[in-house]
Amino acid sequence: MENTLQPLKIESMIYEIRGQKVMLDYNLAELCQVETRTLNQAVKRDIERFPEDFMFQLSEYEWSHMSSQIVTTSIRKRPKSALPFAFTEHGVIMLASLLRSKIAISTSIIITRAFVAMRNYIMTTTAITAELEAIK
């Protein structure tokens, strides 16, 4: 089965939190076609694979701040008392090794490419801005 995810859709699910580009557990679960609960249970069974630079849990403040800005965030996606986990690029790759389904693996590849594309865009934009400043 070919994965037909659109890079722009994935890039809209990548947020900057604590100075890192991350994806939230419920978005990853949706993309991998598993329940958020299933994804988080797999992570908790192998928590040693997820140091803080791979995954961290949002604070109540971070989640309430994000929830007010993200229209699609709703109580249906996550109970109010449960705080989401945020996965860095490395965490997403590690997650694919846990889930092991074909969709999880192909999704991980697409997500990794989206992270790389965003990083390249930021680096290019930063370089162009520096060049423009030098010209001024």
HELIX and SHEET records of a PDB file:
HELIX    1   1 PRO A    7  GLU A   11  1                                   5    
HELIX    2   2 ASP A   25  CYS A   32  1                                   8    
HELIX    3   3 THR A   36  ARG A   45  1                                  10    
HELIX    4   4 ILE A   47  ARG A   49  5                                   3    
HELIX    5   5 GLU A   60  GLN A   69  1                                  10    
HELIX    6   6 GLU A   89  LEU A   99  1                                  11    
HELIX    7   7 LYS A  102  ILE A  135  1                                  34    
SHEET    1   A 4 ILE A  14  ILE A  17  0                                        
SHEET    2   A 4 GLN A  20  LEU A  24 -1                                        
SHEET    3   A 4 PHE A  85  PHE A  87 -1                                        
SHEET    4   A 4 MET A  55  GLN A  57 -1                                        
END                                                                             
